[in-house]
Amino acid sequence: MLESLFSELEDLLWGLGIVSFAIIGLLVLPKNISNKLGQYPLILTIMFFLILFAVIRVFN
């Protein structure tokens, strides 16, 4: 029982790490790149789904 709890905690930490890394990565982008991303919402949507896919892969 304790082993499965630690396994779930490890998965949760991996998911939080991936999401945190993505958020920090987007925050430190230079302003001109950030403006370009804002002009193309399709790129942002693709990035969102890639991050979501990565988190789902960690939990499976």
Protein Blocks (a to p, Z undefined) as FASTA:
>chain_A
ZZmmmmmmmmmmmmmmmmmmmmmmmmmpcfklmmmmmmmmmlmmmmmmmmmmmmmmmmZZ
